[in-house]
């Protein structure tokens, strides 16, 4: 053997549960011709030594789920048919670490793993007990006299829903899945690297949001895993392809998307590109050194368009995919130095021309037809390419490429919106336009990533707005936040609390603990459990967007659980006293509070006739008319049922006319809360207090301050409020489009302030 080829594909399921709801012809094909779903993409997975896919289903015939009514899309596959198809297309191993293999409980998961193993298909990413679930797939790769171990780790995103509501993860003794807990996975990778320095380590995670591009958190986490020792990260879970990334530490394909996944899909309704990827990693040895070539074959996986026949892309589609990934890369201008658009006997593919990590040479060489000149990638005109269906000799996966060329990066898809309704981008663009300030919408490289942005110049200061953060360009060309200095201070919640406390502002008491100091944290809880009368709050010391925040903790068990959950994802944990009251968001611009809002937890108002379920449906219809609230519909899942049960109600209860029923206790918009304007309702003393607190942090221009207030009508005094956070990138959509109250031109306030600034006012 002179090379070793590993094939990875994304989400795979024949989808009996989905197909039951499809057209009669699709149902017939599933019964009579199940291989027909794979026919057009099967050539992409032949000629391999190891074929790994994400099996996103269970092997069972019409099972009953304990999550009925709590979780949508409970998928299952007929066992005999699915196993036969997996064998016939050559699958050697499957990851079970995804958000569907526990849909029907631990017993069905265990039975699925057993059926796969009996069929000669290795299952990983799940197991009986945490140790077994964490075990990677291990293969010995031999090429001539050279050999090494290949490790593939499967894991599912460690979300609170999967962990706490659905309880998908393995316990010490029970079947379950391997969680993608950042610290634990990084430690596992580092230990593998230390024990086996020459190994090829690949992480194969199920992460991200459906039909969305990779989040900032995924980008940061990816680099952490690569620094720990992962050569390559090949993800799945979004049902669509996601960005490509590489650094000196390793390479990442954030999502392969689907392979064959027989649901109807939501590409069109969610404005998502209808493409996925098949990955072929070719390993070889030359002059005693290992080399690797990564090829990514785009496929079309929108079943509405393909009639449930995933297929390779055409020439034009291949160029569209390449341009999309180039435009969304961290450095669009240099994307063509790392990747090339090529065509071989299997079809169009993206070839990574740089090594997958520092431990490997690159065997890949782009074809001569794509040329790099200076900083611009020049592509041969489309009509000069051979027909996409032309037959060319298939080369080895570890060989040098000799076919067609790269493509020039461009924005995709055509006609897509520059910014969404209600977004901070939209609000700022409208404010700039209203004040006659020219701007352009496009992309900018910020914090090593290409991001949607607005560009404009005021008083000879060039600005870039990425979401809620305003950047300016220094004289040396670097782009920095106008709040850069203060951002370093407020990012750490414990440091901010110490500074504000020293300056006599009201803040919650608390302490920071390293993630391994759980015993010290428990002693802290025991010592202050009677002092902190309203309980404890546990959260990351540098978290954001309300992630991993646990409130209302009054018992040791709840504290231990919360601390462990935060420690699994973060190096430091902040433990604070819980403050009574309601959270208010103050927008402070240039030292003045210009808008205040709060959130009413998910609720409905009774009319004496309709059930809570019917009221939820009616309110969701109304929320669709609000640019901000439309994105966060109300739902009645397990947490809402538990809250109703606590009140002695059910979803079928009929509230009295005018009675407000709360379905949650959190006031976060992302959890279905109603944004309410309170600018004119809050006592003026709180505005003064917040303005002084913000002004006490040097270099803070635009800030969102979160303050807990017991009674907003009573003047501020020590003990009746507490400043819990200052944020340098406050979103403004909730001020512009409240559910109730007066809309505020928050973006206009920001632009008006920028109009007063001179170059000397900023750190240049």
Secondary structure by P-SEA (a helix, b strand, c coil): ccbbbbbbbccccccaaaaaaccaaaaaaaaccccccccccccccccccbbbbbcccccccccccccccccccccccccaaaaaaaaaacccbbbccccccccccaaaaaaaaaaaaaacbbbcccccccccccccbbbbbbcccbbbbbbbbbbccccccccccccccccccbbbbbbccaaaaaaaaaaaaaaccccbbbbbcccccccccccaaaaaaaaaaaaacccbbbbccccbbbbbbbccccccccccccccccccccccccccccccbbbbbbbbccccbbbbbbbbbbbbccccccccccccccaaaaaaaaaaaaaaccccccccccbbbbcccccbbbbbcccccccccccccccccccccccbbbbcccccccccccccccccccccccbbbbbccccccccccccccccaaaaaaaaaaaacccccccccccccccccccccccccbbbbbcccbbbbbccccbbbbcaaaaaaaaccaaaaaaaaaaaccbbbbbccccccaaaaaaaaaaaccccccccbbbbbcccccccccccccccaaaaaaaaaaaaacccbbbbbccccbbbbbbbbcccccccccccccccccccccccaaaaaaaaaaaaaaccccccbbbbbcaaaaaaaaaacccccccccccbbbbcccccccccbbbbbbccccccaaaaaaaaaaaaacccccbbbbbbbbcccccccccccccccccccccccccccccccccccaaaaaaaaaaaacccccccc
